[in-house]
Amino acid sequence: MTDTGWEQAVQWLDQADALIITAGAGMGVDSGLPDFRGDAGLWRAYPALREAGLDFVSVASPRTFEEDPRLAWGFYGHRLNLYRNTIPHEGFQILRRWLLRMENGGFVYTSNVDGQFQMAGFEEERIMECHGSLHWLQCMDDCDGRLWEAAGWEPDVDHIACRLLSPLPQCRTCGGLARPNVLMFGDAQWNGERSSQQRRRLEAWLSTASRPVVVEVGAGTAVSTVRWFGSMVGAPLIRINLRESAVDRGVGVGLSGRALDVLSELDRRWLSER
């Protein structure tokens, strides 16, 4: 990226009255979180899944919960523990400081289910998790439409075997199997009401922003939900991505690199201009 690209990004940030943060899996890598999109990374973290011949699409599906719930909860339970014990990297605080500088504040739109933005101090009411959250549970059959927080449930997982050792979580209404309130592949049972409420808040907030800027961090093309949303806003786009930073001319600028490195450099350049 040329200096012109950096300068344009700083100018957009300086002129904006609202910050829209769109984030994918690449946002959490600098905190030490793995990116499970690639099979190699998944199997490195969960070797038992390689032996079982399960890729990400297979294990992240309602069918696995139905056929082998202890394996499914081994995968998701380990991730829940990991997310609970991970400290968000400094890039989250950089974004939070930018948001606080904006006249109309900001909003987070993320496909991540890890709850890292909440842990970093972002307001719950200003976050949309389009694929749900691992910190919330629902009935496998969505028997009554209820959701409840996973707080208080401590999954004991055999990480090597990728299997849940503790009792399976149960629906608080019917006593059946509970599952994460996360949108999986081929998922007709996902209860999207929480995400729908978040979207309504996002749309109401967007109506108050006259000069928004979109900062997209770590959102790839494999699952394009985040990129699609950022492009639909119609605001200048600053794309931060290690491998896929290209942006169509006239739409935005792409800054190639890891999330923390690029955010730190942008912060330094913006501060030096003020």
C-alpha positions, 0 to 999 in steps of 0.5 A, spaced: 500 500 500 502 506 497 502 512 502 497 515 498 492 509 501 494 511 508 493 518 507 486 517 504 484 512 510 486 517 515 482 523 511 476 519 511 477 517 519 478 525 520 472 527 516 467 521 519 461 522 524 460 515 525 464 509 525 462 502 522 466 496 524 465 490 520 470 484 522 471 477 520 475 471 523 482 475 522 480 480 527 481 475 533 488 472 530 492 477 534 489 475 540 491 468 539 485 465 536 485 460 531 482 461 524 477 455 523 476 456 516 481 452 513 481 445 514 489 445 515 488 450 521 482 446 524 485 439 524 491 442 527 487 444 533 483 438 533 487 432 530 481 427 532 477 431 527 482 429 521 482 422 524 474 422 523 475 425 516 471 431 518 472 438 515 469 445 518 463 444 514 461 437 517 463 439 524 459 446 524 453 443 523 446 441 526 447 434 524 453 433 528 449 435 534 444 430 532 448 424 530 454 425 535 453 431 540 459 429 545 463 430 539 459 437 537 460 440 544 467 437 544 468 442 538 464 448 541 465 447 548 473 447 547 472 454 543 467 457 548 472 456 554 478 458 549 474 465 548 472 466 555 480 466 557 482 470 551 484 477 552 482 481 546 488 484 543 490 492 543 487 493 536 480 492 539 482 498 544 484 502 538 477 501 534 474 503 541 478 510 541 476 511 534 469 510 536 469 514 542 472 520 537 466 520 533 460 525 533 455 519 532 459 514 535 459 507 532 457 500 531 460 493 530 458 488 525 461 481 526 461 474 523 465 472 529 461 468 535 467 469 540 464 475 544 471 479 544 468 486 542 464 485 548 470 483 552 474 489 550 468 494 553 464 495 546 457 496 548 452 490 547 447 495 544 452 497 539 454 490 536 451 486 531 453 478 531 450 476 524 452 469 525 450 469 533 454 468 539 457 462 542 456 465 549 448 464 548 444 457 548 438 455 545 434 448 544 436 444 539 429 443 537 427 451 538 421 448 542 419 455 545 424 460 542 427 462 548 435 463 548 439 463 555 446 465 556 451 460 557 454 463 563 455 458 569 455 452 564 463 450 564 464 445 559 469 439 561 472 437 554 478 432 552 481 437 547 485 431 544 479 427 543 475 433 541 469 430 546 465 433 551 466 429 558 461 433 562 454 432 562 450 435 555 447 442 556 439 441 556 434 446 554 431 449 560 424 448 557 423 441 555 430 438 557 432 436 550 439 437 548 441 445 548 446 447 542 449 454 541 445 460 538 450 460 532 448 459 525 451 453 522 452 450 515 445 447 513 442 450 519 434 450 519 433 450 527 438 456 528 434 462 532 436 468 529 431 473 534 437 476 538 441 477 531 434 480 528 434 485 534 441 487 533 440 488 526 434 493 528 438 497 533 443 497 527 439 500 522 436 505 527 443 507 529 445 508 521 439 513 520 443 518 525 450 517 521 451 522 515 458 521 514 460 514 516 466 510 514 467 503 514 473 499 517 473 492 515 478 488 519 479 480 517 473 479 513 475 474 507 471 472 501 470 464 503 464 467 507 462 473 505 457 476 509 461 481 512 464 484 506 457 484 503 454 488 509 460 493 508 459 494 501 451 495 502 452 501 507 455 506 501 460 509 505 468 509 504 471 503 506 478 501 509 479 494 508 484 491 513 486 484 511 493 480 510 491 476 504 485 479 501 485 487 501 484 489 494 478 494 494 475 496 487 477 503 485 472 508 487 469 504 493 475 504 498 482 503 500 485 496 502 491 496 507 495 489 507 497 486 514 495 483 520 489 487 524 493 489 530 499 492 525 495 496 521 490 498 526 496 501 530 499 504 524 493 507 522 492 510 529 499 513 529 498 516 522 491 519 524 494 522 531 500 525 528 495 529 523 491 532 529 
